Amino acid sequence: MHFLHINQLFNRASGASRYFNEIGLRLSREGHRVTLLSSNALDLEYLWDGRRRHLPAGEVWEDGVRVLRFPVRRLPGPPIVYPLIRRLMVEVGRLGPATAALLRRMALLTPRLPTLEHYLETAPELADVALVHTTNITLDFAILPVVRWAQRRSIPHLCTPFVHLGEPGSRQIVQYYSMPHQIALLQASAAVATMTSLERDFLLARGVPAERVRIIGAGVDPAEVGGGDGAAFRAAHAIRGPLVLSLGAAAYDKGTVHVLAAMRQLWAAGVEATWVQCGPLLSHFEQHYAQLDARERAHTRLLGYVSDEVRRAALAAADLYVQPSRTDSFGIAYLEAWCYGVPVVGARAGGVPAVIRDGQDGLLVPFGDVPALATVIERLLRDHDMARTLGVAGRERVLRELTWDAAYGRMRSLYGHLLQERVDGTP
């Protein structure tokens, strides 16, 4: 079988990329062909700001998967054009489902992947594609052309939307993932794969048919995640004492700005902990970091993108993992920390409350509550018994139910179901 995957930002620092990498790797091992289409963006911001980092367009192979990266094209003008258009789309969407056609056209204004569209229409190797699997519903500019292409050929479309639910009771984040054209796209999909029951329930409440929604979740491979050299990491970065770790993009919505603010409070109170951040630095975070004085900066290590080896070493070295995000549908990094028995702190937002069981295998705080965040960080750094108990519980849960093999088993079953429906001719 030939499967076509679409992931707008394919790099190992992205949870969606790890999700598709694990699925593609296992499909390839089963003897299937997998083609993944992506943009040439490395930083998310490159999609609207050409000054940010990007990768060469073209073909590479990743774990048996053929990856094609297509160059991003944008409307003329400053980077703010993109967020302004998206904000306008939200306002237009408030008028109701009748706006879906207009919103689809607006979604394709910028950015665009014109060579991807040309590839779809002209590449003979796509003639045998059996299933299309897309993701990241908010980056719909890459989904819509592929879905149109698949519909014309009666190829089933599966979407893993990674809906970011944001804070409970607030539409500030989720409104960018649930505009009328996005909900219509999911309603018309052959199936929708969600990360948690929270995401599933949100979509059901907006009219996505229950029989098409499956909870797949994510996972880790404990053997692959393990083996990090924590002592070598500490020596390489001159770290003594407690180490607080954050992974992924340094951004407001990820809670990284709040982690930095909480650490500043703790440093001012005499807590001698080092904060390590691995992942891309968004421009607004860099502005916050620029406000630190030399003494505070001495307590930080901003490492940017790191190799898998360094990532594992950082996890092995950590005393505490902190990621109080409101834009995580799941949060694979919590599972990676648990593999090392490291206690985790998240936010009561997004899909995280379905992953971290507050008080059992981690702690949750309200998103953006810096004093509460500082309090739980200090508590876990001082209360070693509690930290150890939470970390051990998390590790046991990973080994029991949160592995990639388990998640892939659910996804492979869904693939098989959709392929059988196509053979049977059922909707």
VEXFISE-914659 format. One record per atom (N, C-alpha, C): x, y, z. Coordinates in steps of 0.001 Angstrom, whole numbers, plus 524288, in hexadecimal, padded with zeros to 5 digits. Example, Ala and Ser with C-alpha at 12.3 -4.5 7.8 and 13.67 -1.06 7.14 Angstrom:
BEGIN
833867E9C681E78/8300C7EE6C81E78/833907F31C81E78/832327F73681BA8/835667FBDC81BE4/832648001E81EBE/
// end
This chain:
BEGIN
8034B7FB5180000/800008000080000/8036E804E080000/801588090E7FDCC/8040D80E0D7FDA9/800D0811F8800C3/8032F81431804D5/80084817F180833/802F881D558078B/7FFA2821558074C/80170826B5806A5/80066829B180BB2/8049182BA680E1C/8043582EA7812F3/805678345C811DA/802A8837D68147F/8039683D74813E9/8049183FB681951/80949841DB81A0B/80ACB8445681EFB/80D958496481D97/80B2284DC581EC3/80CE7852D281CD5/812488547081ECD/813F48525382327/818DA853F88259E/81B8F84F0D8279E/81E8D84C7682440/820C38476A825B6/826478482A827C9/826B98484182CFC/82BD08484382F8F/82B3B8458F834D1/82F7284362836CF/82F318400083B65/82DBA842DF8406A/82DDB8481B84055/82C5684AF68450A/8267284B5584592/8239B849C684193/81DED84A498416A/81B5B8452F84305/8176E845908466F/81490840EA847F9/811C583E6484366/80F848419383FEF/80CDF83F6F83B51/810BD83C7E837DE/8158E83E6B83787/8197883BC483455/81AF083684836AD/81B818365783BD8/81CC08315683E52/8183D82D7883D9F/8138482F7083DD5/80EDD82C3D83CFD/80F08829C283792/80FF782CE083382/8101F82ACC82E39/815028278782D44/81942828ED82FCC/81DFD825CF82F2D/81D278204883142/81AA481FDB835C1/819C381AB28380E/815F381779834C8/811D4819FC832CC/80E158172E82F83/810AC8158C82A6D/8136B81942827F2/815F181813822F8/81A0F813D78236F/81D1E81410827A8/82126810188288B/81EC480AAA828D8/81A8C80A2082BBA/81827804FD82C72/815708031E82775/81301806BA824A1/810A98053881F9E/814DD8035481BD4/819448061781BC9/81D958049881856/81FA57FF30819C4/820187FE2281ED0/821F57F8FD82088/81E417F4A581EDF/819457F5F781E47/8156F7F21681C8A/8159B7F14E8169C/818EB7F45E813F5/8196D7F3CD80E53/816437F7A080B24/813CD7FB7D80DB3/810B57FF5C80AEC/8141D803EC80925/81265806A98052F/814ED80B7880378/8124E810138062B/81578813A88081B/8136C8184D80AAA/8161881D108084F/812FA820BC80673/814EF825C18048A/812D782A0180816/8164582D4480A13/814A28318F80D7C/815BC836C080AC6/811BB839FF80A66/8123983F2380802/812678434780C46/8161C846E880BC2/816D084AF280FBD/8189284FFE80D23/818FB8540C8102B/81B58858E980E5B/8212B858C980F9B/823F285CD180DEF/8298885D2980F32/82A7C8607E81407/8265F8615E81734/826FF8646781C07/829AC8611B82034/82D5A86370822FA/82F8786117827B2/82CEA8639382C74/82CE7868BD82CAA/829FC86B89830AD/8245D86C4682EDB/820AF86BAB8326E/81B3886CA98311D/81A888721A82ED6/81D49875EB830FB/81CA987B5682F3C/81E5D87C2A82994/821698788C82776/8230E8791682208/81E68878EF81E4C/81A1F8769881FF7/815878765F81CA0/8138287BC981B44/8146B87F9B81EAA/812BF884F281D7D/81735888F081DA4/81BD28873781F30/8203988AD281FA8/8250D8885281D3B/8267388A2881896/82ACB887DD815B3/83012888888183B/8306788B8A81C65/8356888C4E81F12/836A9887EA822E4/832C2884AE82407/8339F8806C827B7/8361887BC2824F2/83773877C5827F5/83A9087379825D3/8374786FBD82289/839D086DB381E87/83736869F781B22/83B1B865E081947/83912861EF816B1/83C2785D95814BD/83C3885DB380EC8/83FD885AF780C5A/83FC685AB6806A1/83AE2857E3804BB/83889859EA800A4/834418571A7FE23/836818525E7FB51/8334E84E687FA99/8351B849C67F7D6/833CA844C47FAAF/8368A840A77F95E/8355A83B637FB4E/83979839807FF28/837A4837348037A/83B0D8346C8071E/8383882F70808BE/83B2982BDD80B0C/838D18271380D1A/83991826F6812FF/8355D825EB815CE/8357D825A981B84/8331F8207281D3D/8365F81CE781F31/8347E817EE82150/830E88151781D85/8328C814C781895/82F94811EB814B1/82B1E814E981238/82A74819CF813C0/8264381D1D811AD/828948212A80DF3/82644821B08096A/827E5825B9805B8/8256282AEB8074C/8289C82EC580876/826C4833E480A2C/827E5837DB805E2/823CE83A9880435/8245683EB380045/82302843EA802CB/826C184788802A0/825E984CB3804D9/8252E8509C8006D/820F3853AA800C0/81FA2857627FCAE/8206A85CF67FEB0/822608607A7FB5C/8238B865CE7FD24/81EA1868EC7FE61/81EF986BE78029C/81AAC86F3680464/81A908743D80124/815EE875C37FF7D/8152087ABC7FCDA/8112987DE07FFFD/812058830480045/80EB28866780374/80CE388B2180050/808AF88D8680225/80716892857FFEA/80B3B896A68010F/80BDC89A7F7FD9F/80F7889EC87FED7/80DB38A1A0803C8/811708A3C580689/8102A8A6C580B30/812EE8A4BB80FF9/812358A75B8145C/814DF8A5D58193A/812938A0D481B79/8155D89E5381F26/8137F8996A82179/80E25899CA82402/80C8D89E7A825A6/8079289F0382866/802EA89DF2824D9/803CC89DB981FAF/7FF8389CA981C09/7FCC88978C81D69/7FFE18938881E98/7FD9088E5F81FB8/7FA1588E7A8248D/7FBF18903C8291E/7F8738903882DAB/7F3AD893BB82CE5/7F440897ED829D9/7EFB989B47828DD/7EB9689862825B3/7ED528956E821CB/7E99C8926681EA8/7E6F688E46821FD/7E9FF88BA082547/7E7AA8879582897/7E3BE889F282C70/7E51188E7982E84/7E16B8910883217/7DC6B8928D82F3A/7DCF08948682A75/7D862895EA8274E/7D5178910C82635/7D7AD88CA68253B/7D4D5887CA8243E/7D18A88635828F8/7D3B8886DF82D97/7D0C5885A283253/7CBD5888F58329F/7CC6F88DF683178/7C7ED89180831BC/7C3E18901A82D99/7C5AE88EE2828E1/7C20D88D45824BF/7BF3F888458265A/7C223884A0828B2/7BFDC87FAA82A44/7BB8D8802882E46/7BB7D8846E8312E/7B7658853B83511/7B202885A883288/7B1E7886BE82D78/7ACEC8874C82AB4/7AA5C8820C8299E/7AD3D87DCB82A62/7AACE878AF82A01/7ACD087542825A9/7AAA48709282521/7AC8386CB082157/7AC6F86E8881BB0/7A9128723181A69/7A8BB87403814FC/7ADBF876A181329/7B134877E7816C6/7B61B87A8B81557/7BA6F876B9813DC/7B96A8719F81416/7BD9186DBC8135A/7C05486E6380E1B/7BD7386F37809EA/7BFE286FB2804B9/7C37A8746F80485/7C1BB878D2806A5/7C4FE87D89806C0/7C9DC87CA180A09/7C94887A0F80E7B/7CDBD87913811E9/7D1BE8758480F4E/7CFE9871B780C34/7D39D86E5F80966/7D6F387190805A6/7D491875508030E/7D78B878A77FF72/7DB5A87C1C80271/7D9AD87E28806D8/7DD1688181809F8/7E1B187E6C80C22/7E0C28798180D87/7E4E88764380FC0/7E9598756380BE7/7E834875C8806E4/7EC1C874BF802E4/7EED2879AC800EE/7EDBB87E1E80361/7F04E882F5801BE/7F61E882E880310/7F74C88184807EA/7FCBC8815E809AF/7FD0687E4A80EC0/800FA87B0580F79/804E58798580B95/8028C875B4807AA/8059D87472803AA/803F1870A67FFC0/8088286D187FE5A/80721868907FC4D/80AFF864D17FA64/809A1863707F4BB/80A6B8671B7F11A/808B8866277EBAB/80B55861757E923/81035860657EA74/812C085BE17E808/810A3856C17EA31/80E8F856D27EEF4/80BEA8522D7F101/80704851197EDD0/803FD8552F7ECBD/7FF42854827E9A7/800958526E7E43A/804C38546D7E1E4/8066E8528B7DCBF/8081B84CD37DD0D/80AD384B7E7E12D/80C93846197E1E7/807E7842607E235/803F7843DA7E529/7FF618408B7E5B4/7FCE383F597E06C/7FCB8843497DD13/7FA01842A87D81A/7FD4483FDD7D3FA/8026583F9F7D4BE/805B983DA17D07C/808F5838DC7D1E2/80970837807D6D0/80D00833487D85C/80A8B82DEE7D757/80CBE82AD47D3E3/80A77825AB7D2C1/80AD9821E57D756/80EA9822B67DACD/80F5681F0C7DF27/80AF481F5E7E326/8077E823467E2A6/80322823B87E647/7FE4E820C47E468/7FEB181E3A7DFFB/7FA2281BA17DDBE/7F80D817437E12C/7FB65814F67E46A/7F9BB810877E795/7F8E6811E37ED56/7F87A816EA7EEA6/7F79E818697F41F/7F273816277F605/7F2A6813757FA75/7EDFA810E37FC8E/7EB528140E800CD/7EE458178480366/7EC3081A70807D4/7EF5781F6A80880/7ECA4823B7809A6/7EF27828B480ACB/7EE5E829F18108C/7F29482B5381330/7F26582C88818CA/7F4C8831EC8199E/7F193835A681B64/7F35B83B0681C39/7F35283C5282209/7F56E840E482340/7F5B08427D828BE/7F5A88486E82940/7F5B284A5982E22/7F62A84FE982F60/7F1F78531C82CA2/7ED29852B082E82/7E8AE8551482BF1/7E93885B0182B74/7EC1E85D7782EF9/7ECA48632982E98/7F02C864CA82A10/7F39F8614A82849/7F6EB86262823BB/7F4488601081EEA/7EF84861E681DFE/7EC2985FA8819FD/7EDDE860E08146F/7F17486488813C4/7F348865E880E85/7F5978613280BB6/7F7C985D8280E9C/7FA15858D280C3A/7F63B8545080C01/7F2328547480F34/7EE648502C80F4B/7EA80850A580AD6/7E8858555C809F6/7E4378561080648/7E57C8542E800C2/7EA048557B7FE85/7EB26853857F93E/7EB8284D907F904/7EDB184B417FD1B/7EE47845937FD2C/7E8F2842ED7FDA4/7E58784519800DF/7E054842D280187/7DD3D8432E7FC72/7DD98847947F9C1/7DAF4848137F4AB/7DCEC843E37F0E8/7E2068433A7F0CE/7E47183F5B7ED61/7E277839E17EEBE/7E2428389F7F3C5/7E08E833727F575/7DAC9832917F43F/7D7948368E7F504/7D1FB835F97F404/7D0EA834BF7EE4A/7D3CB837527EAC9/7D2F2836587E532/7D450830BE7E3C0/7D79282E487E6CD/7D94B828F17E5AF/7D6D0824E27E954/7D31E826AF7EC85/7D061823377F038/7D425820667F3DD/7D845823237F575/7DC088210A7F934/7DA56822BC7FEAC/7D9CB81F2780254/7D81F820AD8079B/7DC098245F80A30/7D9E38281F80D00/7DD1882C0880FB3/7DC6082B7981594/7E0AC82AA681840/7E0E082A6081DF3/7E3BA82F3281FEE/7E184831C9823CB/7E40E83673825FB/7E51D835BC82BCC/7E9E9836DE82D54/7EB4183778832D9/7EBBD83D56833C3/7E7A583FF1835A5/7E78B845B08358F/7EAFB84852839A4/7EC668459083DCC/7EF488480584216/7ECAD84D27843B3/7E7B184CC8844FA/7E4D18516F846A6/7E7078534E84BD9/7E8938583584C05/7EA8385A8C850D3/7E5F085D1F8539F/7E45285AC0857DE/7DF9A85C6E85A8E/7E05D8615A85DCA/7E52D8628585F36/7E62A8672586264/7E42786679867EB/7E32486AD486A75/7E16A86AB886FE6/7DB9D869898704A/7D9F2866CE8744E/7D463865A5874F8/7D12886AA387514/7CCF086AA487218/7C97086F1E87208/7CB2A8739986EA1/7CF9F8732086BFF/7D19387753868A6/7D1FD8756586307/7D078878B585F52/7D0E88775D859C6/7D5A187A0E8573F/7D8E987C7A85A50/7DD3E87F7A8582F/7E0BA87C348549E/7E1C08775F8561C/7E510873EC85305/7E1D38708C84F55/7DDD086DF885169/7DAFB86A0E84E5D/7D81586C5C849BC/7D70B87169849C1/7D43C873C78455A/7D7598736C84049/7DC75872E4840AB/7DFAF8726283BFA/7DFDD86CC0839F6/7DD748693083CCE/7DD5B863A583B5E/7D7D4861B683A3F/7D40E8652383A90/7CE9E8636F83A1B/7CB5386746836F3/7CDB2869CE83314/7CAB886D2482F8C/7C72F869BD82C26/7C30686BEC829F9/7BF44868BC8270B/7C1A98654F822D6/7C57F8675281FF1/7C7BD8641A81BC3/7CAFC85F9C81DFE/7CD4C8606D8229F/7D05185C3B8250F/7CCC1857F382722/7C87D859778299E/7C4BC8559B82B82/7C24C852B6826E5/7C11185586822AC/7BED8852FB81E0D/7C2A984F0081BCD/7C7B68505281BCC/7CBA584CB6819D0/7CBBD847B981D1A/7CB6F848438223C/7CB7A843AC825A5/7C66B840908251D/7C2098434882475/7BD118408A823C8/7BD0C83D3C81ED0/7BFE183F0981AD2/7C00983C42815D9/7C45D8382A81598/7C7BD837F38197D/7CC0D8343981975/7CA0782EAE81A51/7CCE882AEF81843/7CB778257B81929/7CC1D8240D81EE5/7CFDB8269882182/7D0B1825A782718/7D3D582A2A82957/7D35182ADC82E74/7D63C82ED283155/7D8CF82C24835F8/7DDEC82CC483676/7E0E282A6E83ABA/7E22C82E9F83EBB/7E04882E0C84374/7E159831EE8477E/7E56182FD684B5C/7E7A48336C84E3A/7EB89832028521C/7E9138304485747/7E4D8832DA858D6/7E27F831D385DF3/7DC8F831EB85D8C/7DA0A83043861C3/7D454830958620E/7D2858364586232/7D5B6839BE86439/7D44783F458645F/7D3C58417285ED8/7D7788402785B7E/7D746841E885612/7D2A183F6585343/7D1D183A5785424/7CD62837A5851AE/7C84083A3485337/7C77783B3085838/7C28483D6185A04/7C19F842CD857B8/7C5C2845D28572D/7C54084AFF854D1/7C33B84A8E84F3A/7C572846F384C37/7C3E58465F846BB/7BE638441F84637/7BD018408084993/7B7B083E6484965/7B3AF842AE84A6C/7B4F58463684DFF/7B15B84A7584F45/7B0BA84E3F84AB8/7B44B84E00846F2/7B3FA8516F84268/7B25384E9483D74/7B02E849FC83E2B/7ADA58475E839D4/7B0D884382836CC/7B5978424B8388D/7B89B83E36835EE/7B635838FA8377A/7B4B6835AD833BA/7B1FE830CB83503/7B51E82D4A838B4/7B29482B7F83CC2/7B5418286A840C2/7B7A68237883E8E/7B5148211A83AAD/7B70B81C2E83896/7BC1581CDA8357C/7BD75821B28343E/7C23F8229F83144/7C6D082451834AC/7C5EA8250D839AA/7CA018271183D1D/7CC41822AB84065/7D15C8221A8402F/7D41781E348435D/7D836820E4846BA/7D89A81F4E84B92/7DCD28213684EF5/7E19081DBF84DF9/7E5B08200D84BE4/7EA7581D2584AB3/7EEB781E4D84EAE/7EF458234485023/7F34C824C8853D3/7F8BD824918517D/7FC8D82518854C4/8020A824F685323/804FC8218785700/80A188216785682/80D1B81E1885A04/812E381F1485993/815DD81BAA85BE1/81B8D81BC585B7A/81D798162885AFF/8223F815AC85947/824FD810A285954/828ED810EE85DC3/827C280E9186249/82B4080F2A866CC/830E180DA0865AB/831B38098D86286/8370C807E386153/839E880C0485E2B/8371080EA685AA9/8397B812AC85764/83A7E817AA85A6F/836D58190385DEF/8376081DC986108/83BA581D2786529/83C4C8187D86724/83FFC8179E86B64/845A7817E1869AF/849128175A86D86/84EAB8173186C6C/8517181C6386C80/84ECA8208886E15/85145825A386E41/8556E825F987281/8597E828EA8715F/85DD5829918750F/85D3B82EC2877DE/85A8882EA387C4A/8598A8336787F35/85E77835E388162/8621D832B388332/866F0834D788564/86A13837B78813E/86A498357487C8F/86D1E8380987850/86A7C83D25876CB/8654683D3D876DB/86279842108758E/863A88464E87988/86382844F087E81/8649F848CC8828D/86A3E84ACF8821A/86DDC8474C880F3/8734A848F98806E/873FC84C8187BB7/8716F84B1A8775C/8720784E2387288/86FF5853A88731F/86BFA8545487678/869828597387706/86A7785BE287C62/86E3C859B987F34/86FD785BE18843E/86B3385CC1887E5/86820858AC888B2/863718590C88BF2/8644B855FF89101/863A6858B58954F/863A28564089A71/85E758577389D14/85CB2853DC8A048/857D3854CD8A30A/8531A8537689FC0/84E63855058A18D/849838538E89EF1/84944855918994E/846FD8525C895E1/84671853BF8905A/840B28535788EE3/83E77857AB88D25/83913857EC88B44/8394A8581688551/836838547E882C9/836E5853E487D20/831BD8552D87A6F/8321C857C4875F1/82DAA858938726B/82F6C8572086CED/82C078548C869FD/82D25853118649A/829168557F860F8/82A80855FC85BFC/826D88581A8582B/8278E85DE985767/8241B8602685446/8248A865AF852EF/8241B8691A857CA/8279386CF485828/8274D870CB85C61/8236F8750285AB2/81EB6874A985CCA/81A7D8780C85B01/816A88790585F6F/813BE87D4285EFA/80FDB87EA7862F5/80BD887A5086398/809968787E85F3E/805728749785F8A/8076186F6B861C6/80C6986E5E86136/80EB4869A486372/80FDF86A4886944/80F0686EF286B55/8100C86FEA870D6/815B6871098721A/819078715286E0A/81E9C8721286F01/81FBD8776C87158/81CD987B5586FA7/81D7988091871E7/81C438806E877BE/8186287D5187936/816DB87D0587EB7/81AC8879D9881E0/81D11875E687F6D/8213B873038821A/825C8876A588354/8273E879CF87F7F/82B8187D8488051/82A2C8814E884BC/8255E8834D884C7/823C1886F8888E3/823CC8844F88E3A/8220187F5F88E70/821FE87C8A8936A/8278887B8D89553/82AFD87A29891C2/83064879458934D/832E087E4F8954F/83191882A8892EE/833B6887AB894D4/831F2888B389A70/82D0B8876C89BA8/82B34888058A109/82E54884858A4B7/82F4887FBD8A30F/8322187C168A669/837D087DB78A70F/83A4687F8D8A2DE/83FAD881628A35C/84003885FA8A71D/83C1C889788A6C9/83C1188E018AA4C/83B6B88C568AFF5/838CF887CD8B0C9/837F5885CF8B617/83C6D8825F8B7F0/84074881C58B4BD/8450987ED48B65D/84521879248B4B7/84177877808B160/84173872158AF7E/84580871998AB25/8497886E768ABFE/84DCF86E0E8A849/84CF3869908A470/848FE86A1C8A12D/847D58662A89D35/849418684D897D5/84A98864CA8944F/84BCE8663A88EEE/84744864B188B6D/845B186842887F9/8417F8671788443/843E48661287EE8/842A18618C87CA9/844848600E87778/83FDF85FE5873C6/8406B8628486F4A/83C488628986B5D/83E86860A086635/83C3685C628641B/83DDA85A3685F16/8396B85AE085B30/83A6C85D96856FF/8367185E7985308/836E8863E6850CE/83432864EF84C7A/8349C86A09849E2/8329A86E7284D4D/835028730184CC4/833818779E84FC1/8304087B2C84C4B/82B3F87BE484D96/8280D87F8684AA8/829868851984C2A/8288E888A784896/82A8D88DFA84935/828818909A84E24/8239388FBB84F83/82184892588542D/8240E8903185924/8258B88B2C85927/8286A8891985DA9/82DC388BB085E0D/8305588C62859AF/8357F88EE0859B0/835328945385C14/830E38970485B3D/8303189C3585D94/82FDA89BDC8637D/82D1D897E286572/82CD58972486B1F/83234895B586D50/834EF8925086AA5/83A028908C86C8E/83DEE8950C86CB8/83D61898AF86928/840FB89D22868F7/840AB8A08086DE1/83C8289FEE870ED/83BDC8A312875A8/83EE08A0E287A50/8410D89C31879D7/843E8899D687E2F/8492189C8987F00/84ABA89CCA883E4/84FEF89EDF884F4/853ED89A6E884A8/858CE89BB588520/85CFC897DC8846D/85C9F8937788873/85B2F894B788D48/85AD0890AD89157/8568288CC889002/8521588EC788E1C/84DC788B4B88CB3/84F38887F0887FC/851C488A408842E/853438874787F88/8570C882DC880E3/85A1A883B6884F2/85DCC87FA588691/85AF587ABD88872/855EA87B46889D1/852C6876D588B8E/84FC48745588714/850AB8760488247/84DBD873E687DD7/8516C87174879D9/84F4B86DC0876E5/8520386B6D8726E/84DF886AEF86E0B/84E2F86E6F86A41/84AAC86E3B865C8/84D8F86B7D8615D/84BFC866C786022/84F078638585C95/84CCC8634B85714/8480E8656485633/845C786530850FD/844AC85F9284F57/844B485EA584A31/84407859468484B/848A1855F184A19/847758514284BE6/84B9A84DB784DA0/84AD58486884B0C/84EEB8455284AF5/84EA884005848E0/84B9383C9384C9E/849FB8380684AC2/847518344884E26/84AC5832B0852B6/84FDA83246851BA/8537A830C5855DF/85399834D685A35/853D1839C7858BB/853DF83DF485CA3/84EA883E3E85F72/84A6F83D7C85C90/8453D83D8485EF6/844E18395386333/846AE8349D861F6/8469383064865D4/84A00831A886A84/84E81833EE8697E/8520F8354886DCA/84FA58396C8714B/84CF983D3886EF9/84A678414687212/8462983EF087586/8432A83B5387366/83F1E838B48767A/841838359D87AFD/845E1832FC879E8/8487E82FEC87DF9/84AA08336B88245/84C0E8382F880E6/84E6283BCB884AE/84A5483EBC887E3/8457183EE888608/841788424A88852/83F928405688D9E/83E6B8440A89107/83BB5842E6895EB/835D9843B68955C/83455846F489191/82ED88486C890F5/82DF584A1888B55/8298D8485E8890D/82822849FB883CB/8236084D8C88425/823BB85234881C5/81F948561D88237/81DFC857F987CC8/818FC8573787B7E/816DE858EC87675/8112485A728773A/8101D85F1287961/80ABB860A387A9F/807FE8631D875EA/8072985FF7871D6/8053A861D186CC9/7FF47861EB86C8F/7FD378657086948/7F7A28654186811/7F6B5863748626D/7FADD8621885FAB/7FA5E8608585A36/7FCB685B2185940/7FC02857A485CF4/7FD968523B85C2E/7F8B684ED585BFA/7F82884BFD857B0/7F3D48484885757/7F4DE8437F85AAB/7F9E18426685BA5/7FB6483DCF85EB5/8002283F0E86216/804A683FB085FA4/80964840DC86294/80CEE83C2D8632C/80F6183A9885ED0/812C2835FB85EE1/8175D836B28629C/8192F83B8586338/81DC783C7186680/81CD383AEA86C2E/817F083B3686E11/816DF8396387364/8183783396873E0/816CF8309F86FDF/817D182B0986FE2/81DAA829ED86FC5/8208B82D1786CC3/8263882C6986C85/828A782D5F871E0/826C5831658748F/828C983275879D4/8277C82DF387D80/822C382BF087D1A/821318279288070/824A8822C487F93/826868220D87AC6/829F981D95879C4/82EC981DBC87D44/830538225787EF3/834CE822F688270/8331E8239988825/82E0C822DB88930/82C2A8237F88E80/82C288292289049/82C1682CD988C92/82C338326F88DD6/8269D8346888E9E/8257283707892EC/8203283933893B1/81F2583D9C88FCE/81A2983E5588E72/818C78422888A70/814C98460C88C8A/814F384AC488A3C/8112F84EE188B76/80ED7850C888654/809AC850D588606/806F0852CB8816D/802CF856B488303/7FFC68587187F38/7FB9585C3288031/7F64C8598887FA7/7F27685BA88824C/7ED19859D58819F/7EAE285C4687CA6/7ECA785A5287854/7EB2485C8587345/7EC468588986F09/7E9BC8593D86A92/7EA91855AE8663D/7E91885020867AE/7EBEC84C5D86570/7EAE7846E8866A7/7EE06844E886B3E/7F13E8484586D92/7F4DD84693871AC/7F228844348766E/7EDA38464F8783D/7EB21843DF87CC9/7E96683E3E87BE1/7E91D83C85876F1/7E7EA8370C875D2/7ECD6833B9875BF/7F16883633875E7/7F66783369875C9/7F8DA8335187B35/7F958837EC87D9F/7FB7783841882F3/7F6FE837CF886D5/7F74B833F588A3E/7F3608336388E5A/7F5538366B89322/7F2F383AE189400/7F4CB83E8D897F0/7F52883BF789D50/7F9DC83C3789F8F/7FAC183A048A4B5/7FC0E8343F8A4B1/7FB82831A18A02F/7FCB382C0F89FD6/801D882B0789CFE/8027D82D7F8986C/8076A82CD789599/809B28320A893CB/8077F8364C89596/8097283B8589448/8061783F9B896F1/8075B84480895F9/8045B848C68983D/8029684C79893ED/7FDE884EBD8949B/7FBBA85276890E9/7FAE3857B889387/7FBB685BDF89085/7FABE8612689264/7F77D863F788E4B/7F4BE8682588FC9/7F1F186B3688BD7/7F5D086D9A887F3/7F46886DA6882FC/7F7E286FF087F1E/7F8D6875B088064/7FDC78773A88034/7FF3687CB0880FB/7FFAC87E658869C/7FEA487AEE88A58/7FEE487C5288FE3/8047F87BA0891CD/8078E87FC68916C/80D1F87F7E892B3/80E0A87E4D89878/80B4D880C989C2C/80C2A87F718A1A9/80B0C879B58A2D8/806C4877978A09C/8058D8720C8A17D/809BE86E9389F24/80BB28701489AA4/80FC686D0A89811/814CB86D1889B4B/8163D871A589D38/81AE98720E8A079/81A5B86EBB8A569/815AB86EB28A790/814BC86BB68AC5E/81579865DE8AB78/8134A863BE8A731/813B285E138A658/8193D85C8A8A4B5/81BE685FFE8A1D5/8215B85ED08A07D/8249D85E6B8A56D/82417862538A8CD/82722862428ADA8/825A285D898B104/8209985C568B12E/81ECE857EB8B463/8214F852D68B291/82167851EC8AD73/8238C84D088AB79/8298084CE28ABD4/82BF98515F8ABA5/831AA851738AC45/83338850638B1EE/82FC9851BA8B598/83110850F88BB25/82F0184BBF8BD45/82A7584A188BB5F/827FF845528BD5B/8299D840C08B9DE/82E0583E698BB0F/8302683A428B7C6/82CBB8355E8B7C6/82A348343E8BC23/826D682FA38BC59/82226830478B8B3/81FC2834CE8B8D7/81B48835C88B56C/81CF38359C8AFB1/821518381A8AE83/823418381C8A927/82442832908A741/826A182F748AA98/827DA82A0C8A91E/822DB826E48A84D/81F058279E8ABB6/81A13824C58AB46/81749826068A627/8170B82B0D8A4CB/8146E82CA389FF2/8175482A8589B33/81C7C82ADE89B58/81F9582903896E8/81F198232C8960F/81F2A8203189A52/81EB181A7E899E9/8194781903897D8/8153E81BAA899B9/80FF181A8D897E3/80F7B81BAB8920B/811E681FDE89051/811CD8211F88AC8/8149881D0988786/8191E81B568896D/81C0E8175E8868B/818F18124688628/81689810A588A5E/8137E80BD488A42/80EEE80C4488678/80C9C810D688638/8082D811998829D/809F08116E87CF6/80E76813CC87BCC/8108C8138C8767E/8115480DEA874D6/813F980AE88781B/8151A8057B876C2/810248024587629/80C19803CF878FA/8073B800D0878F0/803C58022287440/8039A80723872B5/7FF988089786EDD/8010380CEE86B11/8056580F9786BC4/806738143B86897/80B3C8138386517/80B5180F4386226/80FA480E4885E8B/80DDD80F31858EB/811B480FF08556D/8106E8108384FE4/80E2380B8084DB8/80FD28071384FA0/80D9F8022F84DBA/807C2801FB84EC6/8062C803C985366/80097803D0854B5/7FDA5807AC85144/7FFC080C69850A2/7FD2B8105484D5E/7FCEE80E92847B0/8013280C3D845D0/8014180A6B84065/7FD59805FC83F94/7FCBA802A884363/7F8DC7FE84842EA/7F36D800B5841F8/7F21E804EE844C1/7ED0480765843F4/7ECB5809F283E96/7F0F880C8E83CF4/7F0F680F1C837DF/7F0D480B1D83375/7F3BB806E283409/7F3D1802ED82FDE/7EE748007482F3B/7EBAF7FFCF83397/7E65B7FDCA83352/7E2D18018D83057/7E38C806A583142/7E06980A9182E8A/7E1B380A9F828BA/7E6B080A5182765/7E832809FC821E3/7E57C8054D81F50/7E5C0800D8821D6/7E3637FC2B81FA7/7DD877FCC181EE6/7DAF67FF37822B0/7D5528001D82259/7D4058039281DA2/7D6F5807CA81CDD/7D5E980B5381885/7D6FD808BD81344/7DB1C805B1812FB/7DC4A802EF80E1A/7D8137FEEA80CD2/7D60E7FC4A810D3/7D1DD7F88280FE2/7CCE17FB4080E24/7CBCB7FFC381075/7C73C802C480EC5/7C7B08044880910/7CC6D805AC80764/7CD2C8071D801EB/7CC29802797FE57/7CE087FDED7FFF7/7CD1D7F93A7FCDE/7C7507F7F37FC94/7C4AF7F87A8010C/7BF1D7F73A80149/7BBB57FB577FEC1/7BDF8800167FDF5/7BAF18044E7FBAE/7B744806ED7FF7D/7B83F8064D80499/7B4F9808CA80881/7B73480E1880A04/7B3EF811D780BAA/7B5D48170B80D10/7B8BA816FA8123A/
// end
